[in-house]
Amino acid sequence: MRKKLMITLAVALALVAGLVGVEWTPDRSVDSLQARWARAPSKFVTIDGVSVHLRDQGPGNDPHPIVLIHGTASSLHTWEGWVAALKSQHRVVSFDLPGAGLTAQFPDDDYRIEHYTRFMEDFLSRNGFREKAVGTASAALTGASG
């Protein structure tokens, strides 16, 4: 019985190691990712020491911009369908949160909601976005959705 268990565990471990070996790929450079995912109208701004990937589309003189905030494990690309539908009549801004998409990580690795909230307040106020923001549940936690 014990020998059978050890063989089963060895086979399972070998399968897992084999799958990891087959599926593993090295990290890609930021430059290669930007070449693919940060084409126009993407741009980068620095907020609180973080390089932020954003897209600002539609009429630049719209007094009521719509800011789209993605959720956990996502990126500004989540909103591409909405941006396409809205940008002809509204200024629409989408961006990658720190540590997501092409936005850099927080330099201090502090990912508490309070830190995200400060970051969101700084991002919105420095870019003049105060009127409207649409986001997911994690965006609502920062108080940035209204």
C-alpha angles and dihedrals in degrees: 000000000000092000091052091051092050092050091049091050092047091050091047091049091048091051092050092047090048093050092048090049093050097043100039118110127176121251114274122233119256089238092058091048092048091050089058104033106026101061120139129331087035120106137168129233130177118238120175091342093309122118102227124202111216143161121212110191138168130033108352091207094059104129092207109051120189113227115201117204119193126218134240118315092009141097143214087279087076088077100048094111093050092045091052090052096045108034096081091066105019140044104247123191123189126175144172116254118231111290093016132097110339097333115111122246122261104274091229095044089235107149100165117135090248090059092047089050092054090046092050092048090051093045094049097043096044091052097042095245107143107125109069137006129172120195148146130266094283090051090052090055090062091054089241099119100083 
